Amino acid sequence: MEQTLIKNFRNWYSAVLSLCHQKADCVRKLLELGADVNHGKLLDTPLHAAARKTSEEIVKLLIDYGANVKSKNMEGKYPIELTAPRSAVERTLLIAEGPASLAQLCRLSIRKLLGSSCVQVVPRLQLPNRLIQFLLYR
């Protein structure tokens, strides 16, 4: 049942993001369940939607989960082009355009390798609790 929910989340994530407007806990739960941060409606990613809504917390959350700040939407615009000038969201996106930390690259690589079952698999791995918490963004 949960796998079906996760697949459905991936397919209509951007619509749910709109419903979760300014609700970081809602977005965080979807991400924990394996929602794809780079899959939205048409070419508009969840990061594009969050940039439009000027939600810095959600933008940071999406970036932490691997959202591509260099993706273009159907209008050929990057997420940063949809933000208000000199806003906190614009600053966050500017920082994210730089190189990711080694820790972040490792976390994203491991999560990508494990796929959508990451949330179920990581707690069962024989790893130190701190590393498990890191991989699960806790």
C-alpha positions in Angstrom: 0.0 0.0 0.0 2.8 2.5 1.0 4.7 1.8 -2.3 1.5 2.7 -4.3 1.2 5.9 -2.3 4.8 6.8 -3.0 4.4 6.2 -6.7 1.3 8.4 -6.7 3.1 11.1 -4.8 5.8 11.1 -7.5 3.2 11.6 -10.2 1.3 14.5 -8.7 3.8 16.0 -6.4 3.7 19.6 -7.8 -0.1 19.7 -7.2 0.4 18.5 -3.6 3.1 21.1 -3.2 0.7 23.8 -4.2 -1.8 22.4 -1.6 1.0 22.4 1.0 1.8 26.1 0.3 3.9 27.4 3.2 3.6 24.0 5.0 7.1 22.7 5.2 6.1 19.8 7.4 3.7 18.5 4.7 6.4 18.8 2.0 9.0 17.2 4.4 6.6 14.2 4.9 6.2 13.8 1.1 10.0 13.9 0.6 10.5 11.3 3.4 8.0 9.0 1.6 10.2 9.3 -1.5 8.5 12.1 -3.6 10.7 13.0 -6.6 12.0 16.6 -6.0 12.7 17.0 -9.8 9.3 15.8 -11.1 6.5 18.2 -11.4 3.7 19.2 -13.7 5.0 19.4 -17.2 8.5 20.9 -16.9 7.6 23.0 -13.8 9.5 21.4 -10.9 8.5 21.6 -7.2 11.4 24.0 -6.9 9.9 26.3 -9.5 6.6 26.3 -7.6 8.3 27.0 -4.3 10.3 29.8 -5.8 7.1 31.4 -7.1 5.5 31.1 -3.6 8.6 32.7 -2.0 8.9 30.0 0.6 12.5 30.0 1.7 12.0 27.0 4.1 10.5 24.8 1.4 13.1 25.9 -1.1 15.9 24.9 1.3 14.1 21.6 2.0 13.8 20.8 -1.7 17.5 21.7 -2.3 18.6 19.5 0.6 16.7 16.6 -1.0 18.5 17.1 -4.3 16.3 19.5 -6.3 18.0 20.7 -9.4 18.5 24.5 -9.3 19.6 24.5 -12.9 16.5 23.0 -14.4 14.3 25.1 -16.7 10.5 25.1 -16.9 8.4 25.3 -20.0 9.0 29.0 -20.2 12.7 28.4 -20.3 13.2 29.9 -16.8 15.3 28.8 -13.9 13.8 28.8 -10.4 15.8 31.8 -9.5 14.2 33.8 -12.3 10.8 33.3 -10.6 11.7 34.8 -7.2 11.4 38.3 -6.0 14.6 40.3 -6.4 16.8 40.5 -3.3 14.5 38.1 -1.4 15.6 35.4 1.0 14.6 32.8 -1.6 16.8 34.4 -4.3 19.8 34.4 -1.9 19.1 30.7 -1.0 19.0 29.8 -4.7 22.2 31.8 -5.4 24.0 29.9 -2.7 22.6 26.6 -4.0 24.0 27.2 -7.5 27.5 26.8 -6.0 29.0 23.4 -5.5 27.3 21.0 -3.0 29.2 19.8 0.1 30.9 16.4 0.0 28.5 15.3 2.8 25.5 16.3 0.7 26.8 14.6 -2.4 27.4 11.4 -0.5 23.9 11.5 1.1 22.2 12.1 -2.3 24.3 9.3 -4.0 23.4 6.8 -1.3 19.7 7.8 -1.4 19.6 7.6 -5.2 21.3 4.1 -5.1 18.7 2.9 -2.6 15.8 4.4 -4.6 12.3 4.9 -3.4 12.7 2.2 -0.7 15.4 4.3 1.0 13.2 5.2 3.9 12.5 1.5 4.7 16.1 0.2 4.0 18.3 2.8 5.8 17.0 2.0 9.3 17.8 -1.7 8.7 21.4 -1.1 7.7 24.1 -1.9 10.2 25.2 1.7 10.5 25.8 4.0 13.4 22.6 5.7 14.5 24.0 9.2 13.7 24.7 8.1 10.1 21.2 6.6 9.7 19.7 9.9 11.0 21.9 11.9 8.5 20.7 9.7 5.6 17.1 10.2 6.6 17.5 14.0 7.0 16.7 13.9 10.7 
